[in-house]
Every structure is written in C-alpha cells, then in structure tokens.
Amino acid sequence: MKNLTMIVGFVMLLAETGWAAPARLKELVAIEGVRDNQLVGYGLVVGLNGTGDKRQTIFAAQTLANLLGRMGVTVNPQAMQVKNVAAVMVTATLPPFAQPGTRVDVTVSTIGDAANLQGGQLLLTSLKGVDGQTYVAAQGALITAGFVAGRAANSQTVNHPTAARVPSGGIVERASPSQISATSLRLQLLRADFSTAARVAKVINERFASQGTLVAQAESSAVIALLPPPAYSARLVEFLAEMEMLTVDADRRQRIVINERTGTIVLGKDVRLAPVSILHGSLAVEVQTSLDVSQPEPLAAGTTTVTPSVGVGSKEDKARQVSVKPGATVEDLVRGLQAIGSTPREIIAVLQSMKAAGAMDAELEVI
C-alpha cells in the first residue's frame, strides 16, 4: 500500500517584534577568567566479572603490562589473557577557583570492546588539561546507570553499561587557573546582543557610578568592561556579588523551534501577528494491491494460480479556513489550525511556508 499526501496552505501576515523579560545579571553574563576547565585522562578499570576487553584490544594488555612493570612484575603483553580489565577514558570538569584537596566527579567510558563496567574499580588516573598539566587524580568504585542481564541472544540491556561515574572520585592536585584581575575586569554576555549590552552597562552605572565616573562600558555586543569603584577597591568579591543581583530587561529575538522528527513545536507566546487568513486542504491518493487465488476443479488438469488485483482510490478534502484577528499571537494561530484538525506536522508545514515567504519576522529554527 502506498499513500501520497499533499498539504496546501496560503498565508499572508505581518508580525510584530520585540520581547523582553527581566533577569538577574548572574543569568546573563559570565566574568572573564572565571570558567570551568575540561580534563581528560587514560586509565584502567579492574574487577570486572569477565566483561572486560578481549584479546583483540591490544592496548589494554599493554597498559596492564606497563603498570605491573612499574610495580616490579615483568609480564609479556602477548602472553596475557585477562577478561576483568578494561581500558577507559576518564573525563572531569575542573570548577573555577578549585583548590588542592577539592573533590570532583569523574566520568569513565570504555574505548575497547568491554561489554560492561558494572562492579569495576578505576585505578589511579591522572587527568590533564589542554596545557598538559595534571590537575586531578582520580580513583574509586564505578557506578553505572545501566546493566546487562542474560547471555547471548537471551539478554537485556538497559541504558549504557559501558559508561559510568565515580562520585567525588577525583581529588584536585593543582589549583584551577581561573583568576580575576581588578584592573582588567570584563563581563561576557552569554548571548551576544547590542541592546542587552547597553542595558547592562546602564544598570551597573546607575548603581555604582559616582561623581561622573563610569563603572561599566559596553565594548561590543558581548563584552562589558568594568572598573570597580574606589569604595570596592579592596572588596572585589563583594562588588561582584552585589552586581550579579542587579536585574536587566534582556532583549531576545523571537524564536520558534521545530522538531520535524517528533512533530514538536516550541514557540513564544507573545509573538504578535497581523490579521491573516489561511486556506488549508489535503489530497490523499491510495494505491492498494490484493492477491486473488484461482484454483481448478477437482481432478481437472490445471494448477492453482495467484493473480494480483490493483485498485486506485483518491480522496480530497475541502479547503478549511482559519482567520486570525488583529493582535493575535502565534499561539492563537496554532490553536486555530488545531481546531480545523491539523496535525503537528501540518502546522509545521504552514509555519515553514510563512517563514520562506518572508511573512514571519520571528526566527524559525528546525532541529
């Protein structure tokens, strides 16, 4: 059976733009130099119940042989055959201002053909940053979010048993490179926008500027330079803490997000539309094949044959109309389309046609 569906829509509209919502500076900006740092390392997991790397994963045996060699045990990697060891990559995120002795969580992932990390123990692993320096030493028991039950064809796998975490398994050995300079303090907008940058600088100056001296100056759509006022010259942390609590009307672009795979539409409630009329109809063509069996009479000199029978049918619905009143939003438009029986995919097709025709100012993002 083959089905062909065509959707036709005619749209004419004008959209109003602009939407603002008050937010704390803590949610809008980041302080330059105050950032996380990603770490990575290579290690071994032991104690597996026969679910480790197989003989084909050569580097796992070589790593184990090198480890034993440093402990005074000489073993030929080619002669080793162990099933309870897995080679893994270990990753972690070093938070800003982390000091030696601070504990962080680490994530362990297999890089060979190990089938399951459940019950494993991560051996001491050095985690390094992009500068090649060791910042964290990780070791501990693994916690997996999945499991494998059964054997061969009669098995059930839940989640990903080849990835695990070691809560608080990493200990910081070197201080984080994050730092704050009072002479060159800068804020970075998480979403670059000239309007928001100007508003952030204005709010900060209204709160901290004195005697005509500006505290904040927007350098671009993403960067605001700060000069702490003299009253806070020795209290930089207090200045930043108080500044983060200031609220700003952040300016954001109107956006409609569409997921065609799942038929999901996420849209701004306050996207305004001008009066619009939509004509929507559908045409379905169905081709169906059935098999007829022809059987000869008893004792007749004949054979049973099967003959195909092809039928073609078509159905076209009448055009359905939706009218949107002045001042309506995209939410009203979607509700109107739903009222005439439109499916999520049909609504997506209408929205995409509107954007392609230049009739909608809101940003349309398809994921």
C-alpha positions as CSV (number, residue, x, y, z in Angstrom):
1,M,0.0,0.0,0.0
2,K,1.3,3.4,-0.9
3,N,-0.1,6.7,0.4
4,L,0.7,10.2,-1.0
5,T,-0.4,13.2,1.0
6,M,-0.1,16.8,-0.2
7,I,-0.7,19.8,2.0
8,V,-1.5,23.2,0.6
9,G,-1.6,26.4,2.6
10,F,-2.0,30.1,1.6
11,V,-0.7,32.6,4.2
12,M,-0.5,36.4,4.4
13,L,0.6,38.1,7.6
14,L,2.8,40.8,9.2
15,A,4.5,40.1,12.6
16,E,5.4,42.5,15.3
17,T,8.8,42.0,17.0
18,G,10.2,42.6,20.5
19,W,10.1,40.7,23.7
20,A,11.8,41.4,27.0
21,A,12.0,39.8,30.3
22,P,13.8,41.0,33.5
23,A,16.6,38.8,34.6
24,R,19.5,38.9,37.1
25,L,23.0,39.6,35.7
26,K,24.0,36.3,37.2
27,E,21.9,34.6,34.5
28,L,23.0,36.9,31.7
29,V,26.8,37.3,32.0
30,A,29.9,35.5,32.9
31,I,33.1,37.0,34.4
32,E,36.0,36.7,32.0
33,G,38.6,34.3,33.5
34,V,36.1,32.6,35.8
35,R,35.4,29.4,33.8
36,D,35.3,25.6,34.0
37,N,38.2,23.6,32.6
38,Q,37.8,20.2,31.0
39,L,40.2,17.4,31.9
40,V,40.9,14.1,30.3
41,G,43.0,11.0,31.1
42,Y,43.6,7.4,30.2
43,G,43.2,4.6,32.7
44,L,42.3,1.1,33.6
45,V,39.3,-0.4,35.3
46,V,39.8,-3.7,37.1
47,G,37.5,-6.1,39.0
48,L,35.1,-6.8,36.1
49,N,33.2,-10.1,36.0
50,G,34.6,-11.4,32.7
51,T,33.1,-8.4,30.8
52,G,36.4,-6.6,30.1
53,D,38.4,-6.1,26.9
54,K,39.0,-9.1,24.8
55,R,42.3,-10.2,23.3
56,Q,41.8,-8.1,20.2
57,T,42.1,-4.9,22.3
58,I,45.9,-4.9,22.4
59,F,46.4,-1.6,24.2
60,A,44.6,-2.8,27.3
61,A,47.0,-5.6,27.8
62,Q,50.0,-3.3,27.1
63,T,48.8,-0.8,29.7
64,L,48.4,-3.6,32.3
65,A,51.9,-4.9,31.5
66,N,53.4,-1.4,31.9
67,L,51.5,-0.9,35.2
68,L,52.8,-4.2,36.5
69,G,56.3,-3.4,35.3
70,R,56.3,-0.2,37.4
71,M,55.5,-2.4,40.4
72,G,58.3,-4.8,39.7
73,V,56.4,-7.5,37.9
74,T,57.6,-8.3,34.4
75,V,55.0,-9.8,32.1
76,N,54.8,-10.2,28.3
77,P,51.7,-8.5,27.0
78,Q,51.4,-11.1,24.2
79,A,51.1,-13.9,26.8
80,M,48.4,-12.1,28.9
81,Q,44.8,-13.1,28.6
82,V,42.6,-11.4,31.2
83,K,38.9,-10.6,30.9
84,N,38.4,-8.5,34.0
85,V,40.3,-5.4,32.8
86,A,39.1,-2.6,30.6
87,A,40.9,0.4,29.1
88,V,38.9,3.6,29.6
89,M,39.0,7.3,29.0
90,V,38.4,9.4,32.1
91,T,37.0,12.9,31.9
92,A,36.1,15.6,34.5
93,T,35.3,19.3,34.8
94,L,37.5,21.4,37.0
95,P,35.4,24.2,38.5
96,P,36.8,27.7,38.8
97,F,38.9,28.5,41.8
98,A,39.1,24.8,42.8
99,Q,41.9,24.4,45.4
100,P,44.1,21.3,46.1
101,G,42.1,18.8,48.1
102,T,38.7,19.6,46.5
103,R,36.8,16.6,45.2
104,V,35.1,16.4,41.8
105,D,33.1,13.8,40.0
106,V,34.7,11.9,37.1
107,T,33.1,10.0,34.2
108,V,34.6,6.8,32.9
109,S,33.9,5.4,29.3
110,T,35.3,2.3,27.6
111,I,37.4,2.7,24.5
112,G,37.8,-1.0,23.7
113,D,35.3,-3.9,23.4
114,A,34.5,-4.2,27.1
115,A,30.8,-5.2,27.4
116,N,30.0,-3.9,30.9
117,L,31.7,-1.8,33.6
118,Q,29.4,-2.9,36.4
119,G,31.3,-3.6,39.6
120,G,34.6,-2.2,38.3
121,Q,37.2,-0.2,40.1
122,L,39.1,2.7,38.5
123,L,42.8,2.6,39.2
124,L,44.7,5.8,39.9
125,T,44.5,8.0,36.8
126,S,46.0,11.5,36.1
127,L,43.6,13.9,34.5
128,K,45.3,16.7,32.4
129,G,44.2,20.0,30.9
130,V,44.9,21.4,27.5
131,D,48.2,22.7,28.9
132,G,49.4,19.2,29.6
133,Q,49.5,19.7,33.4
134,T,47.9,17.3,35.8
135,Y,45.1,18.9,37.8
136,V,43.2,15.9,39.2
137,A,44.0,12.4,40.3
138,A,41.0,10.0,40.0
139,Q,40.4,6.6,41.6
140,G,37.4,4.8,43.0
141,A,34.5,2.4,42.5
142,L,32.3,2.8,39.4
143,I,28.6,3.4,39.4
144,T,26.8,2.5,36.2
145,A,23.4,3.7,35.1
146,G,22.7,0.6,33.1
147,F,23.1,-3.2,33.3
148,V,23.1,-6.3,31.1
149,A,21.1,-9.4,32.1
150,G,21.2,-12.8,30.4
151,R,23.6,-14.2,27.8
152,A,23.9,-14.4,24.1
153,A,20.6,-14.0,22.3
154,N,18.6,-14.1,25.6
155,S,19.9,-10.9,27.0
156,Q,18.5,-7.5,28.0
157,T,20.5,-4.2,28.1
158,V,19.2,-1.2,29.9
159,N,20.8,2.3,29.3
160,H,24.6,2.3,28.7
161,P,26.6,-0.1,30.9
162,T,29.8,0.9,29.1
163,A,29.9,4.3,30.7
164,A,30.0,5.0,34.5
165,R,30.7,7.7,37.1
166,V,32.8,7.9,40.2
167,P,31.2,10.4,42.5
168,S,33.8,12.5,44.3
169,G,36.4,10.2,42.8
170,G,38.8,12.9,41.7
171,I,41.0,14.9,44.0
172,V,42.3,18.3,42.8
173,E,46.1,18.3,42.9
174,R,46.8,21.7,41.3
175,A,44.8,24.9,41.7
176,S,42.5,26.0,39.0
177,P,43.9,28.5,36.5
178,S,40.9,30.7,36.9
179,Q,41.7,34.2,38.1
180,I,40.2,37.7,38.4
181,S,42.1,40.9,37.6
182,A,40.7,44.1,39.2
183,T,42.5,46.2,36.6
184,S,41.0,44.5,33.6
185,L,37.7,43.1,34.8
186,R,35.3,42.2,31.9
187,L,31.9,40.7,31.7
188,Q,30.9,38.4,28.8
189,L,27.3,38.2,27.7
190,L,26.1,34.6,27.4
191,R,24.0,35.6,24.4
192,A,25.6,38.5,22.4
193,D,23.2,41.4,21.8
194,F,23.9,45.1,21.5
195,S,20.7,46.2,23.2
196,T,21.3,43.9,26.2
197,A,24.9,45.0,26.5
198,A,23.9,48.7,26.6
199,R,21.3,48.0,29.2
200,V,23.7,46.0,31.4
201,A,26.2,48.9,31.3
202,K,23.5,51.4,32.1
203,V,22.1,49.4,35.1
204,I,25.6,49.0,36.6
205,N,26.5,52.7,36.2
206,E,23.2,53.7,37.8
207,R,24.0,51.6,40.8
208,F,27.8,52.1,41.3
209,A,28.9,55.2,39.3
210,S,29.7,58.3,41.4
211,Q,31.0,61.8,40.6
212,G,30.6,61.3,36.8
213,T,33.0,58.3,36.7
214,L,31.6,55.4,34.7
215,V,32.0,51.9,36.2
216,A,30.8,49.9,33.1
217,Q,31.3,50.5,29.4
218,A,30.0,48.2,26.7
219,E,32.8,47.4,24.3
220,S,30.8,45.2,21.9
221,S,27.6,43.2,21.8
222,A,29.3,40.6,24.0
223,V,31.8,42.4,26.3
224,I,31.3,45.0,29.0
225,A,34.4,46.4,30.6
226,L,34.3,47.1,34.4
227,L,36.3,49.5,36.6
228,P,35.4,48.8,40.3
229,P,34.5,52.0,42.2
230,P,37.0,53.2,44.8
231,A,34.7,52.1,47.6
232,Y,35.1,48.5,46.5
233,S,38.8,48.5,45.5
234,A,39.6,46.2,48.4
235,R,36.3,44.3,48.3
236,L,36.2,42.9,44.7
237,V,34.2,39.9,45.7
238,E,31.5,42.0,47.4
239,F,31.3,44.2,44.4
240,L,30.7,41.3,42.0
241,A,28.2,39.7,44.3
242,E,26.2,42.8,44.6
243,M,26.4,43.5,40.8
244,E,25.2,39.9,40.0
245,M,21.9,40.6,41.8
246,L,21.0,43.6,39.6
247,T,18.1,43.0,37.2
248,V,18.1,43.9,33.5
249,D,15.4,43.7,30.8
250,A,17.2,41.4,28.5
251,D,16.3,41.8,24.8
252,R,15.9,38.5,23.0
253,R,15.0,37.6,19.4
254,Q,11.6,35.9,18.8
255,R,12.2,32.3,18.1
256,I,10.1,29.3,17.1
257,V,11.8,25.9,17.4
258,I,10.5,23.0,15.4
259,N,11.4,19.3,15.6
260,E,10.1,17.6,12.5
261,R,11.1,14.1,13.7
262,T,8.8,14.2,16.7
263,G,6.3,16.8,15.5
264,T,7.2,19.1,18.4
265,I,6.7,22.9,18.2
266,V,8.0,25.3,20.8
267,L,7.1,28.9,20.3
268,G,7.0,32.2,22.0
269,K,3.6,33.0,23.5
270,D,3.8,36.8,22.8
271,V,4.8,36.7,19.1
272,R,2.1,39.0,17.6
273,L,0.6,38.6,14.2
274,A,-1.4,40.9,12.0
275,P,-4.8,39.7,10.6
276,V,-4.3,36.6,8.5
277,S,-6.4,34.1,6.5
278,I,-5.3,30.5,5.9
279,L,-6.8,28.1,3.5
280,H,-5.8,24.5,4.2
281,G,-6.7,21.3,2.4
282,S,-5.3,17.9,1.7
283,L,-5.2,15.4,-1.1
284,A,-4.7,11.7,-0.5
285,V,-4.0,9.1,-3.2
286,E,-4.1,5.4,-2.2
287,V,-2.8,2.5,-4.3
288,Q,-3.7,-0.9,-2.9
289,T,-2.8,-4.4,-4.2
290,S,-4.7,-7.5,-3.3
291,L,-4.0,-11.1,-4.3
292,D,-6.7,-13.4,-5.8
293,V,-6.3,-17.2,-5.8
294,S,-7.6,-19.2,-8.8
295,Q,-8.0,-22.9,-8.1
296,P,-9.0,-25.6,-10.7
297,E,-11.9,-28.1,-10.3
298,P,-11.2,-31.5,-8.6
299,L,-9.5,-34.0,-10.9
300,A,-9.0,-31.3,-13.6
301,A,-5.7,-30.9,-15.4
302,G,-4.9,-27.4,-14.0
303,T,-2.7,-25.6,-11.5
304,T,-3.5,-23.1,-8.7
305,T,-2.5,-19.6,-9.7
306,V,-2.3,-16.3,-7.8
307,T,-3.2,-13.1,-9.7
308,P,-2.7,-9.6,-8.3
309,S,-5.5,-7.1,-8.4
310,V,-4.6,-3.4,-8.2
311,G,-7.1,-0.7,-7.0
312,V,-6.5,3.0,-7.1
313,G,-8.6,5.4,-5.0
314,S,-8.3,9.1,-4.2
315,K,-9.8,11.4,-1.6
316,E,-9.6,15.2,-1.5
317,D,-10.9,17.2,1.5
318,K,-12.5,20.6,1.1
319,A,-10.3,23.6,1.9
320,R,-10.6,24.6,5.6
321,Q,-10.1,28.2,6.6
322,V,-8.6,29.9,9.7
323,S,-8.9,33.6,10.4
324,V,-6.7,35.4,12.9
325,K,-7.9,38.6,14.4
326,P,-5.8,41.7,14.9
327,G,-3.4,41.4,17.9
328,A,-3.4,37.6,17.8
329,T,-0.3,35.6,18.7
330,V,1.3,32.6,17.1
331,E,-0.3,30.6,19.9
332,D,-3.7,31.7,18.6
333,L,-2.7,30.7,15.1
334,V,-1.7,27.2,16.2
335,R,-4.9,26.8,18.2
336,G,-6.9,27.8,15.1
337,L,-5.0,25.2,13.0
338,Q,-5.7,22.6,15.6
339,A,-9.4,23.5,15.6
340,I,-9.7,22.5,12.0
341,G,-8.0,19.2,12.6
342,S,-4.4,20.0,11.5
343,T,-1.7,17.6,12.8
344,P,1.6,18.9,14.3
345,R,3.4,18.1,11.0
346,E,0.8,20.1,9.0
347,I,1.2,23.1,11.4
348,I,5.0,22.8,10.9
349,A,4.5,22.9,7.2
350,V,2.4,26.1,7.5
351,L,4.9,27.8,9.7
352,Q,7.8,26.9,7.4
353,S,5.9,28.3,4.4
354,M,5.2,31.5,6.2
355,K,8.9,31.9,7.0
356,A,10.0,31.0,3.5
357,A,7.6,33.7,2.1
358,G,9.1,36.3,4.4
359,A,5.8,36.8,6.2
360,M,7.1,36.0,9.7
361,D,9.8,38.1,11.5
362,A,10.4,35.5,14.2
363,E,13.4,33.3,13.9
364,L,12.5,29.8,12.8
365,E,14.9,27.0,14.0
366,V,14.5,23.5,12.8
367,I,16.3,20.8,14.9
